[in-house]
Structure formats: C-alpha cells, structure tokens
Amino acid sequence: MANSAAFSERADVSGLISDAVKVLNTANAVEKAHSALAAADRWRNGRYGSSHASALPPDVPARPTKPVLSDPKDVPKRRLGSPEGQIALVHAIAHIELNAIDLAWDMIARFGHAAITELKLGDAFLADWVKVGEEESQHFLYLNQRLDELGSYYGATLAHDGLWDAAQATKDDVLARLSIVPMVLEARGLDVNPNMAKRLRKAGDTVTADILDLIYQEEIGHVKIGSFWFHKICEIRGLSAKTTFESNLRNYFKGQLKPPFNNEARELAGLPLEYYDRSDQKRSKASDLN
C-alpha cells in the first residue's frame, strides 16, 4: 500500500516500536495525539538514535481519568436537536478517534517485529500503520478543538471501551486483528459517517460536518490498508482469505454484520461484497428450496 521510499530505506523497527509503546503509555489524550504525530515525523525522517530500549505494548493503553468508561447504554444519546446532543455526538466520535490512535500504534508495537522478520513485509507495512496512526491523531485533535468551540471538552461525558475490547480479543493474531478492527469495526464507520454529516448540516453545524467529511475520506484509506494487509498475509500463509475472515468473524466478533452497508465506500476500501452482505446467499438458498 504505502510507498515506503517516502519513509526510511531500512526499517528501524526497534526505534519505531519504542515510539509506538510511548504513544500507548501516554495517558493525556492531547499529549497522546501529539506524541503520535512526533513519532510519525521521526519515522518519516529517520530521526532515531543509535540505541533503543526494548519495549512491549501494554495490554491496555494508558488513558485519562476522564471520560469515565461505562456501559454503552449509559452513554449520553447523540440527539442533534439540542446543544447537549450535539456535544454528545462530537464527544463520542472523539472517543472513537482516540481509540483509533491506540489501535494503529498497537498494530506497530504488537505485530511490527513479526511483520519484518517472519512475514518479510518490509517497510511498507510499518509505513502504512504510521500513516494511519498519524491521521487518527489529527482526527482526534480536530474533534477536541471542536468540543472546545462548543463549550465542552474531551472527558466531559461518559464513554465506553468496546473498541479496545476487540483489540484485547485479537492481541495474539494479526489476521484476527485486521479482520475485526479495520475490516469490521472501522468499516462500520464508512456506513454511518455520511448520514451523520448530513444530519449535522441539516442542524446547521457545517464545521463538524466538514470534519466528518475529512475523516470519512481518510477512513476509506485506513480500511483499505487493513484489507490489503489481511489479504497479503493470507496469501503468504497460503490461506483462503474469505474462509479466514469468516472464521475470525465467528470467533472474535460479538454480534452480526447488519445493513445498511455503504457498498460504494466499502468497494473503494477493498472489502469484497461477499464478506459482509449475505443477501445474495440467502436468496440463493431460498431459490434452492423452491
């Protein structure tokens, strides 16, 4: 996916992983985002010293004391008819983007060495996830600033930790992680984002809508990166991509993939229709019974 020549000629995996772990261990949300941007800059420009401390990613990334993590049903509703509902929506998306920062850098910290030494993926794998981690950090900072403009702040309302639950469940298997995080959870954002932006514009909030439009375009690229490396690793390991994806869905995803799907965005992101849309299969089975 990535043009690794735009990054380092030789992957400095230990330096990058050390930076990734630093991002994961940074609790303050704004500092975490800026730490990620600094890490991306160091990687891109090869600004590493001669030695790096070995580091392992934490099972759970450091987080600020607020927002308090709660059951999803207790999180404030995102109704746009009131300032409180508008803030709740922006806060919820900011929380997703903060999780996305950790998910991108955990991909590097947890699977970076194996990507280089075992799978022989080279700089391109690392460069792609640096790009994702950098853009997710920018997304969070845009939304954090928007919360300030709305008279609020990140941490002002409750949030939940569903995204990181998926990360913990897939921490030992790169194919499971790629299946569930970018190809299922982040792909869901492609389905709902355009409608949210439309609702915000209708409510008169073009500023937040413009931020969501930017996030939407870049998230297509993030899902595409996840899908590309999932299929590439399946090919290297001699696995059927479709069978592997379906197995990971059964083993690691709680719930079902439910329409409506943004087929156009999913196609741009390299997600095969048959991976998530079962309607043709159902119609085929029904016709067989008749």
C-alpha positions as a Markdown table, in Angstrom:
| # | Residue | x | y | z |
|---|---|---|---|---|
| 1 | Met | 0.0 | 0.0 | 0.0 |
| 2 | Ala | 2.4 | 2.7 | 1.2 |
| 3 | Asn | 5.3 | 4.0 | -0.9 |
| 4 | Ser | 8.0 | 3.0 | 1.6 |
| 5 | Ala | 10.6 | 5.0 | -0.2 |
| 6 | Ala | 8.9 | 8.1 | 1.2 |
| 7 | Phe | 9.9 | 6.8 | 4.6 |
| 8 | Ser | 13.1 | 5.1 | 5.7 |
| 9 | Glu | 15.2 | 3.0 | 3.3 |
| 10 | Arg | 15.7 | 0.5 | 6.1 |
| 11 | Ala | 13.0 | -0.2 | 8.6 |
| 12 | Asp | 14.3 | 0.9 | 12.1 |
| 13 | Val | 11.8 | -1.4 | 13.8 |
| 14 | Ser | 13.1 | -1.1 | 17.4 |
| 15 | Gly | 13.0 | 2.7 | 17.3 |
| 16 | Leu | 9.5 | 2.8 | 15.8 |
| 17 | Ile | 8.2 | 0.2 | 18.3 |
| 18 | Ser | 9.7 | 2.2 | 21.2 |
| 19 | Asp | 7.9 | 5.2 | 19.9 |
| 20 | Ala | 4.7 | 3.2 | 19.5 |
| 21 | Val | 4.8 | 2.0 | 23.1 |
| 22 | Lys | 5.4 | 5.5 | 24.2 |
| 23 | Val | 2.2 | 6.6 | 22.5 |
| 24 | Leu | 0.3 | 3.7 | 24.1 |
| 25 | Asn | 1.7 | 4.6 | 27.6 |
| 26 | Thr | 0.7 | 8.3 | 27.3 |
| 27 | Ala | -2.4 | 8.9 | 29.4 |
| 28 | Asn | -3.3 | 12.5 | 28.5 |
| 29 | Ala | -5.4 | 12.4 | 25.3 |
| 30 | Val | -4.0 | 15.5 | 23.7 |
| 31 | Glu | -0.4 | 14.5 | 24.6 |
| 32 | Lys | -1.0 | 11.1 | 23.2 |
| 33 | Ala | -2.1 | 12.6 | 19.9 |
| 34 | His | 1.0 | 14.9 | 19.7 |
| 35 | Ser | 3.3 | 12.0 | 20.8 |
| 36 | Ala | 1.9 | 10.0 | 17.8 |
| 37 | Leu | 2.5 | 12.9 | 15.4 |
| 38 | Ala | 6.1 | 13.3 | 16.7 |
| 39 | Ala | 6.6 | 9.5 | 16.3 |
| 40 | Ala | 5.4 | 9.7 | 12.7 |
| 41 | Asp | 7.7 | 12.6 | 12.0 |
| 42 | Arg | 10.7 | 10.7 | 13.4 |
| 43 | Trp | 9.9 | 7.6 | 11.4 |
| 44 | Arg | 9.5 | 9.6 | 8.2 |
| 45 | Asn | 12.7 | 11.5 | 8.6 |
| 46 | Gly | 14.8 | 8.7 | 10.2 |
| 47 | Arg | 15.5 | 10.6 | 13.4 |
| 48 | Tyr | 16.5 | 7.8 | 15.7 |
| 49 | Gly | 19.4 | 7.4 | 18.0 |
| 50 | Ser | 21.9 | 4.6 | 17.9 |
| 51 | Ser | 20.1 | 2.5 | 20.6 |
| 52 | His | 16.6 | 2.0 | 21.8 |
| 53 | Ala | 15.2 | 0.4 | 24.9 |
| 54 | Ser | 13.2 | -2.8 | 24.2 |
| 55 | Ala | 9.6 | -2.3 | 24.8 |
| 56 | Leu | 6.4 | -4.4 | 24.9 |
| 57 | Pro | 3.0 | -2.9 | 24.3 |
| 58 | Pro | 0.7 | -2.7 | 27.3 |
| 59 | Asp | -2.4 | -4.9 | 27.3 |
| 60 | Val | -4.5 | -1.8 | 28.0 |
| 61 | Pro | -3.2 | 1.7 | 26.8 |
| 62 | Ala | -2.9 | 4.5 | 29.3 |
| 63 | Arg | -6.0 | 6.7 | 29.3 |
| 64 | Pro | -7.0 | 9.9 | 31.1 |
| 65 | Thr | -9.1 | 9.7 | 34.3 |
| 66 | Lys | -12.0 | 11.2 | 32.2 |
| 67 | Pro | -14.1 | 10.2 | 30.4 |
| 68 | Val | -15.3 | 7.6 | 32.8 |
| 69 | Leu | -15.8 | 4.3 | 30.9 |
| 70 | Ser | -19.3 | 2.9 | 31.3 |
| 71 | Asp | -21.8 | 0.6 | 29.8 |
| 72 | Pro | -22.8 | 1.7 | 26.3 |
| 73 | Lys | -26.4 | 2.1 | 27.3 |
| 74 | Asp | -25.4 | 4.7 | 29.9 |
| 75 | Val | -23.5 | 6.9 | 27.4 |
| 76 | Pro | -25.5 | 10.1 | 26.5 |
| 77 | Lys | -27.7 | 10.0 | 23.4 |
| 78 | Arg | -26.5 | 11.8 | 20.4 |
| 79 | Arg | -29.6 | 13.8 | 19.6 |
| 80 | Leu | -28.8 | 16.8 | 17.4 |
| 81 | Gly | -31.8 | 18.9 | 18.4 |
| 82 | Ser | -30.0 | 20.3 | 21.5 |
| 83 | Pro | -26.5 | 21.6 | 22.3 |
| 84 | Glu | -26.1 | 18.7 | 24.7 |
| 85 | Gly | -26.9 | 16.2 | 22.0 |
| 86 | Gln | -24.5 | 17.9 | 19.6 |
| 87 | Ile | -21.7 | 17.8 | 22.1 |
| 88 | Ala | -22.5 | 14.1 | 22.9 |
| 89 | Leu | -22.1 | 13.2 | 19.2 |
| 90 | Val | -18.8 | 15.1 | 18.8 |
| 91 | His | -17.5 | 13.6 | 22.1 |
| 92 | Ala | -18.5 | 10.0 | 21.0 |
| 93 | Ile | -16.6 | 10.4 | 17.7 |
| 94 | Ala | -13.6 | 12.0 | 19.5 |
| 95 | His | -13.5 | 8.9 | 21.8 |
| 96 | Ile | -13.6 | 6.6 | 18.8 |
| 97 | Glu | -10.7 | 8.5 | 17.3 |
| 98 | Leu | -8.6 | 8.3 | 20.5 |
| 99 | Asn | -9.1 | 4.6 | 20.5 |
| 100 | Ala | -8.1 | 4.5 | 16.8 |
| 101 | Ile | -4.8 | 6.2 | 17.7 |
| 102 | Asp | -4.0 | 3.4 | 20.2 |
| 103 | Leu | -5.2 | 0.7 | 17.7 |
| 104 | Ala | -2.9 | 2.0 | 15.0 |
| 105 | Trp | 0.2 | 2.2 | 17.2 |
| 106 | Asp | -0.6 | -1.1 | 18.9 |
| 107 | Met | -0.6 | -2.7 | 15.5 |
| 108 | Ile | 3.0 | -1.5 | 15.1 |
| 109 | Ala | 4.1 | -2.3 | 18.6 |
| 110 | Arg | 2.5 | -5.7 | 18.8 |
| 111 | Phe | 3.0 | -7.0 | 15.3 |
| 112 | Gly | 5.8 | -4.9 | 13.8 |
| 113 | His | 8.7 | -7.2 | 14.5 |
| 114 | Ala | 6.8 | -10.2 | 13.1 |
| 115 | Ala | 5.8 | -8.2 | 10.0 |
| 116 | Ile | 9.5 | -7.6 | 9.3 |
| 117 | Thr | 11.2 | -10.8 | 10.5 |
| 118 | Glu | 8.6 | -13.5 | 9.8 |
| 119 | Leu | 6.3 | -12.2 | 7.1 |
| 120 | Lys | 9.0 | -10.2 | 5.3 |
| 121 | Leu | 6.6 | -7.4 | 4.7 |
| 122 | Gly | 9.3 | -4.7 | 4.8 |
| 123 | Asp | 8.9 | -1.0 | 5.4 |
| 124 | Ala | 5.6 | -0.8 | 3.6 |
| 125 | Phe | 3.6 | -2.5 | 6.4 |
| 126 | Leu | 5.1 | -0.2 | 9.1 |
| 127 | Ala | 4.7 | 2.9 | 6.9 |
| 128 | Asp | 1.1 | 2.2 | 6.3 |
| 129 | Trp | 0.3 | 2.0 | 10.0 |
| 130 | Val | 2.4 | 5.0 | 10.8 |
| 131 | Lys | 0.2 | 6.9 | 8.3 |
| 132 | Val | -3.0 | 5.6 | 9.9 |
| 133 | Gly | -1.7 | 6.5 | 13.4 |
| 134 | Glu | -0.8 | 10.0 | 12.2 |
| 135 | Glu | -4.2 | 10.7 | 10.6 |
| 136 | Glu | -6.2 | 9.3 | 13.5 |
| 137 | Ser | -4.2 | 11.7 | 15.8 |
| 138 | Gln | -5.1 | 14.6 | 13.6 |
| 139 | His | -8.8 | 13.5 | 13.6 |
| 140 | Phe | -8.8 | 13.5 | 17.4 |
| 141 | Leu | -7.2 | 16.9 | 17.6 |
| 142 | Tyr | -9.8 | 18.4 | 15.2 |
| 143 | Leu | -12.6 | 17.0 | 17.3 |
| 144 | Asn | -11.0 | 18.0 | 20.5 |
| 145 | Gln | -10.8 | 21.6 | 19.2 |
| 146 | Arg | -14.4 | 21.4 | 18.1 |
| 147 | Leu | -15.5 | 20.4 | 21.6 |
| 148 | Asp | -13.7 | 23.4 | 23.0 |
| 149 | Glu | -15.5 | 25.6 | 20.4 |
| 150 | Leu | -18.8 | 24.1 | 21.6 |
| 151 | Gly | -18.0 | 25.0 | 25.2 |
| 152 | Ser | -17.1 | 21.5 | 26.3 |
| 153 | Tyr | -14.0 | 19.2 | 26.4 |
| 154 | Tyr | -13.0 | 15.6 | 25.9 |
| 155 | Gly | -13.8 | 13.7 | 29.1 |
| 156 | Ala | -16.9 | 15.8 | 29.9 |
| 157 | Thr | -19.3 | 12.9 | 29.3 |
| 158 | Leu | -19.3 | 9.1 | 29.7 |
| 159 | Ala | -17.8 | 6.8 | 27.1 |
| 160 | His | -17.4 | 3.1 | 26.6 |
| 161 | Asp | -14.5 | 0.8 | 25.8 |
| 162 | Gly | -15.9 | -1.5 | 23.1 |
| 163 | Leu | -13.2 | -0.8 | 20.6 |
| 164 | Trp | -10.4 | -1.8 | 22.9 |
| 165 | Asp | -12.3 | -5.0 | 24.0 |
| 166 | Ala | -11.9 | -6.1 | 20.3 |
| 167 | Ala | -8.2 | -5.2 | 20.5 |
| 168 | Gln | -7.6 | -7.4 | 23.5 |
| 169 | Ala | -9.5 | -10.3 | 22.0 |
| 170 | Thr | -7.3 | -10.2 | 18.9 |
| 171 | Lys | -3.9 | -9.4 | 20.5 |
| 172 | Asp | -2.3 | -12.7 | 19.6 |
| 173 | Asp | -3.3 | -12.9 | 15.9 |
| 174 | Val | -2.6 | -10.3 | 13.3 |
| 175 | Leu | -5.1 | -11.7 | 10.9 |
| 176 | Ala | -7.8 | -11.6 | 13.6 |
| 177 | Arg | -6.9 | -8.0 | 14.4 |
| 178 | Leu | -7.0 | -7.0 | 10.8 |
| 179 | Ser | -10.4 | -8.8 | 10.3 |
| 180 | Ile | -12.2 | -7.3 | 13.3 |
| 181 | Val | -10.8 | -3.8 | 13.7 |
| 182 | Pro | -10.3 | -2.2 | 10.2 |
| 183 | Met | -12.5 | -4.7 | 8.2 |
| 184 | Val | -15.5 | -4.8 | 10.6 |
| 185 | Leu | -15.5 | -2.0 | 13.2 |
| 186 | Glu | -13.8 | 0.8 | 11.2 |
| 187 | Ala | -15.8 | -0.3 | 8.1 |
| 188 | Arg | -18.9 | 0.3 | 10.0 |
| 189 | Gly | -17.9 | 4.0 | 10.3 |
| 190 | Leu | -18.0 | 4.2 | 6.5 |
| 191 | Asp | -21.6 | 3.1 | 6.7 |
| 192 | Val | -22.8 | 5.7 | 9.2 |
| 193 | Asn | -20.5 | 8.7 | 8.7 |
| 194 | Pro | -22.2 | 10.2 | 5.6 |
| 195 | Asn | -25.6 | 10.2 | 7.3 |
| 196 | Met | -24.2 | 11.8 | 10.4 |
| 197 | Ala | -22.5 | 14.6 | 8.4 |
| 198 | Lys | -25.8 | 15.1 | 6.5 |
| 199 | Arg | -27.7 | 15.4 | 9.8 |
| 200 | Leu | -25.2 | 17.9 | 11.2 |
| 201 | Arg | -25.5 | 20.1 | 8.1 |
| 202 | Lys | -29.3 | 20.0 | 8.4 |
| 203 | Ala | -28.9 | 21.1 | 12.1 |
| 204 | Gly | -26.7 | 23.9 | 10.9 |
| 205 | Asp | -23.3 | 22.6 | 12.2 |
| 206 | Thr | -21.3 | 22.7 | 9.0 |
| 207 | Val | -18.0 | 22.9 | 10.9 |
| 208 | Thr | -18.4 | 19.4 | 12.5 |
| 209 | Ala | -19.8 | 18.1 | 9.2 |
| 210 | Asp | -16.7 | 19.2 | 7.4 |
| 211 | Ile | -14.5 | 17.4 | 9.9 |
| 212 | Leu | -16.6 | 14.2 | 9.4 |
| 213 | Asp | -16.2 | 14.5 | 5.7 |
| 214 | Leu | -12.4 | 14.6 | 6.0 |
| 215 | Ile | -12.5 | 11.7 | 8.5 |
| 216 | Tyr | -14.7 | 9.7 | 6.1 |
| 217 | Gln | -12.3 | 10.1 | 3.1 |
| 218 | Glu | -9.3 | 9.2 | 5.2 |
| 219 | Glu | -11.0 | 6.2 | 6.9 |
| 220 | Ile | -11.7 | 4.7 | 3.5 |
| 221 | Gly | -7.9 | 4.6 | 3.1 |
| 222 | His | -7.5 | 3.1 | 6.6 |
| 223 | Val | -9.9 | 0.3 | 5.9 |
| 224 | Lys | -8.2 | -0.3 | 2.6 |
| 225 | Ile | -4.8 | -0.6 | 4.3 |
| 226 | Gly | -6.3 | -3.2 | 6.7 |
| 227 | Ser | -7.9 | -5.2 | 3.9 |
| 228 | Phe | -4.8 | -5.1 | 1.8 |
| 229 | Trp | -2.5 | -6.5 | 4.5 |
| 230 | Phe | -5.1 | -9.0 | 5.6 |
| 231 | His | -5.3 | -10.4 | 2.0 |
| 232 | Lys | -1.5 | -10.2 | 1.7 |
| 233 | Ile | -0.8 | -12.1 | 4.8 |
| 234 | Cys | -3.4 | -14.7 | 3.9 |
| 235 | Glu | -1.6 | -15.1 | 0.6 |
| 236 | Ile | 1.8 | -15.5 | 2.3 |
| 237 | Arg | 0.4 | -18.1 | 4.6 |
| 238 | Gly | -1.4 | -20.0 | 1.9 |
| 239 | Leu | -4.8 | -19.3 | 3.5 |
| 240 | Ser | -8.2 | -18.7 | 1.9 |
| 241 | Ala | -8.9 | -15.0 | 2.7 |
| 242 | Lys | -12.7 | -15.4 | 2.7 |
| 243 | Thr | -12.6 | -18.6 | 4.9 |
| 244 | Thr | -10.2 | -16.9 | 7.3 |
| 245 | Phe | -12.3 | -13.8 | 7.5 |
| 246 | Glu | -15.4 | -15.7 | 8.2 |
| 247 | Ser | -13.7 | -17.8 | 10.8 |
| 248 | Asn | -12.4 | -14.7 | 12.6 |
| 249 | Leu | -15.8 | -13.2 | 12.5 |
| 250 | Arg | -17.3 | -16.2 | 14.2 |
| 251 | Asn | -14.5 | -16.4 | 16.8 |
| 252 | Tyr | -13.8 | -12.8 | 17.7 |
| 253 | Phe | -16.8 | -10.6 | 16.7 |
| 254 | Lys | -19.8 | -10.3 | 19.1 |
| 255 | Gly | -23.0 | -9.8 | 17.1 |
| 256 | Gln | -23.7 | -9.8 | 13.4 |
| 257 | Leu | -22.9 | -7.6 | 10.4 |
| 258 | Lys | -26.1 | -5.7 | 9.8 |
| 259 | Pro | -27.1 | -3.5 | 6.9 |
| 260 | Pro | -27.4 | -0.8 | 5.6 |
| 261 | Phe | -23.9 | -1.0 | 4.1 |
| 262 | Asn | -22.2 | 1.7 | 2.2 |
| 263 | Asn | -21.2 | -0.5 | -0.7 |
| 264 | Glu | -19.5 | 2.2 | -2.7 |
| 265 | Ala | -17.2 | 3.2 | 0.2 |
| 266 | Arg | -16.6 | -0.5 | 1.1 |
| 267 | Glu | -15.6 | -1.3 | -2.5 |
| 268 | Leu | -13.2 | 1.7 | -2.6 |
| 269 | Ala | -11.7 | 0.3 | 0.7 |
| 270 | Gly | -11.2 | -3.2 | -0.9 |
| 271 | Leu | -13.8 | -5.1 | 1.0 |
| 272 | Pro | -15.4 | -7.8 | -1.1 |
| 273 | Leu | -19.2 | -7.7 | -1.1 |
| 274 | Glu | -19.5 | -11.4 | -0.2 |
| 275 | Tyr | -17.6 | -10.9 | 3.0 |
| 276 | Tyr | -20.4 | -8.9 | 4.6 |
| 277 | Asp | -23.5 | -8.9 | 2.5 |
| 278 | Arg | -25.3 | -12.3 | 2.9 |
| 279 | Ser | -28.4 | -11.2 | 0.9 |
| 280 | Asp | -27.3 | -13.0 | -2.3 |
| 281 | Gln | -26.5 | -16.2 | -0.4 |
| 282 | Lys | -29.9 | -16.1 | 1.3 |
| 283 | Arg | -31.7 | -15.6 | -2.0 |
| 284 | Ser | -29.7 | -18.5 | -3.5 |
| 285 | Lys | -30.7 | -20.8 | -0.6 |
| 286 | Ala | -34.3 | -19.7 | -0.9 |
| 287 | Ser | -34.4 | -20.5 | -4.6 |
| 288 | Asp | -32.8 | -23.9 | -3.9 |
| 289 | Leu | -35.7 | -24.7 | -1.6 |
| 290 | Asn | -38.4 | -23.8 | -4.2 |
